[in-house]
Amino acid sequence: DLELDLQRCQQLSVTVLTDHQDLSNTELKTITNSTAPQQYRIRAKLRTYKPQKLHQSVKLHCSKCNSLQEVPDGDDFDFILQGSANTAPNPELHNTSWYESVTWTTQDQKQREITIHFVKHDEMLQHPEDTLLMIEGGTLKEIWKLTKRFKCVIPVRSTEDDLELLDLSAPFLLQGNVKYYGCKQCSTPKPMKSLSSIAAEQQPSWEPSEIAQVLGIELLQYVFIMKFTLVDETGALNAYLFDY
């Protein structure tokens, strides 16, 4: 078994790009001395790759300003939610023409006040699997419970005049187990009443890109990035993988 594992590792350490079968192999030294763009077929060993942990390869990319950033972890989101819970829901913003609101107080020591605003369509509530809701004062655990039942969840807080998104360090939208983020630099967040235009559509799809657009959010896309250092007898070459 050990011998088989060693053979497998040796096989994995040699990378052959199988594209361009009509081309002969080119030495890395020739490639590094050439001007781009060109097409080559190489045979090389993989010396190193980064990052070492696969989950670190996933980043957030803004196609507008071309920036890359780390995906925030759950602790960051939880901290932002705790801060927003200090702002009490504004009763004057409840039960509008396009959403229905429900408020309750938790039974724990903090006695948090939570409000959920269910967006209506044709003055009716939709089936949970088609429903977008906005939540004020919820914890990360409570929000994940809601995403399992409802199509879209948007964490919000009250102002004097309208509901608004949280800090864009937090996801502006959760759908299933996916968190959607907006670019801080390129976004100009609008009040939540902007969503009423989608609710008025004949069949609201609640697509993340459409929600982002009406809310003034430049949607960040998840990208996969890795760096490989390839070597042969003539030199070394850095190869970058970038894909959505």
Secondary structure, 3 states (H helix, E strand, C coil): CHHHHHHHHHHHCEEECCCCCCCCECCHHHHHCCCCCCCCECEEEEEEEECCCHHHHEEEECCCCCCEEECCCHHHHHHHHHHHCCCCCCHHHCCCCCEEEEEEECCCCCCCEEEEEEEEECCEECCHHHCEEEEECCCHHHHHHHHHHCCEEEEEEECCCCEEECCCCCCCEEECCEEECECCCCCCCCCHHHHHHHHCCCCCCCCHHHHHHHCCCCECEEEEEEEEEEEECCEEEEEEEEEC
